[in-house]
Amino acid sequence: MAIQGPIPVSFDQVFPAGCYAVGEVEPVRDFDASSSGREVQARDKLSGELVWQIAVMDADPTVKASQKTVAVKVISQVQPIPPAAMSGLPFTPVEFDGMTVTPYVNQQGRLAYSIKAREMRAPRTTSKHATTKEAAA
């Protein structure tokens, strides 16, 4: 099979309606290396860099409520800093670059995806929808 390992995807493929940070950036625990009283942070198997995660809410209104919040793992040597909160919004809009998904079968026997990214940032100021409308005018 030609595809092995994480599958590269774009932010728009994973979150076509965007997403919002709803949690803090936290280190991912390496359960194999950690022991009682000694926490060890996970490292990415390919790059060796530290793994962090943040809970995000999918802005797509068609996604089921039980599937709206997912964890995105960010691969970075230093703790990623979420974008500044936007005035008037209850959650912070966020985008990711260098995304991959890894499919797996969860404990309930269903297909699930591990989502990873190389960078977290504020959304771009121009949307593709606005650009399309402007081009049509």
C-alpha positions in Angstrom: 0.0 0.0 0.0 1.3 3.4 -0.9 0.0 5.3 2.1 1.8 4.5 5.3 1.8 6.5 8.5 0.0 9.8 9.0 -2.0 11.1 6.1 -1.4 14.8 5.2 -4.6 16.9 5.1 -5.4 20.6 5.0 -7.1 22.6 7.7 -10.1 23.2 5.4 -10.5 19.4 4.9 -10.7 18.7 8.6 -12.5 21.8 9.8 -14.3 23.3 6.7 -16.4 25.7 8.9 -13.4 26.5 11.2 -12.8 25.6 14.8 -12.5 27.2 18.2 -10.1 26.5 21.1 -12.1 25.5 24.1 -9.3 24.3 26.3 -5.7 25.0 27.3 -2.6 23.6 25.6 -1.5 20.7 27.7 1.4 18.2 27.5 0.5 14.8 26.3 1.6 12.1 28.8 3.7 9.2 27.6 1.9 6.4 29.4 4.7 3.8 28.8 7.5 6.0 30.1 5.6 7.6 33.0 5.4 6.0 36.4 3.7 6.8 39.7 4.9 10.3 40.7 7.0 10.7 37.5 5.3 12.3 34.5 7.1 12.0 31.1 5.8 14.0 28.1 5.2 12.1 24.9 7.4 12.6 21.9 6.4 12.3 18.3 7.6 9.0 16.9 8.8 10.6 13.6 10.4 13.9 14.6 11.2 13.2 18.3 9.7 16.6 19.2 7.3 17.1 22.2 3.6 16.4 21.8 1.0 18.9 23.2 -2.8 18.9 22.8 -5.6 21.3 22.8 -9.4 20.7 22.8 -11.1 22.4 19.9 -14.8 22.7 18.9 -15.7 22.1 15.3 -17.8 25.0 14.0 -19.7 22.9 11.5 -23.3 23.0 12.5 -24.0 19.6 10.9 -21.6 17.7 13.2 -23.3 15.8 16.0 -23.0 17.4 19.5 -21.1 14.3 20.8 -18.5 14.7 18.1 -18.0 18.5 18.2 -15.1 18.6 20.6 -11.8 16.9 19.5 -8.2 17.0 20.7 -5.6 18.3 18.2 -2.1 17.3 19.0 0.6 19.8 18.2 4.1 18.7 17.6 6.5 21.3 18.9 9.7 21.6 21.0 8.1 24.5 22.9 4.6 24.8 24.2 2.3 26.4 21.6 0.5 29.6 22.5 -3.1 29.9 21.3 -4.0 33.1 19.5 -5.3 36.0 21.6 -9.0 35.9 22.4 -11.3 38.0 20.2 -13.5 40.6 21.8 -17.2 39.6 21.8 -16.6 35.9 21.1 -17.0 33.2 23.8 -14.3 31.0 22.2 -11.0 31.7 20.4 -10.9 31.0 16.7 -7.9 28.9 15.8 -6.3 27.3 12.7 -3.6 24.7 12.3 -0.9 24.2 9.7 1.0 21.0 8.7 -1.9 18.7 9.6 -2.1 15.0 9.4 -4.7 12.4 10.4 -4.0 8.8 11.5 -7.0 6.5 11.4 -7.5 3.9 14.1 -10.2 1.7 15.6 -11.3 3.0 19.0 -12.3 0.9 22.1 -15.9 0.8 20.9 -14.8 -0.8 17.6 -15.4 2.4 15.6 -13.2 4.2 13.1 -11.6 7.3 14.7 -8.8 9.7 13.8 -5.9 11.1 15.6 -5.4 14.7 14.4 -1.9 16.2 14.6 -0.5 19.6 13.5 2.9 21.3 13.3 1.6 24.8 14.1 -1.4 26.6 15.7 -2.2 30.2 14.7 -5.0 32.8 14.5 -7.2 32.4 11.4 -6.2 34.3 8.3 -7.9 37.6 8.0 -9.4 37.0 4.6 -11.7 34.0 4.1 -11.9 32.0 0.9 -15.6 32.8 0.8 -15.0 36.6 0.9 -12.3 36.2 -1.8 -14.8 34.2 -4.0 -17.5 36.8 -3.7 -15.0 39.6 -4.5 -13.8 37.8 -7.6 -17.4 37.4 -8.8 -18.1 41.1 -8.4 
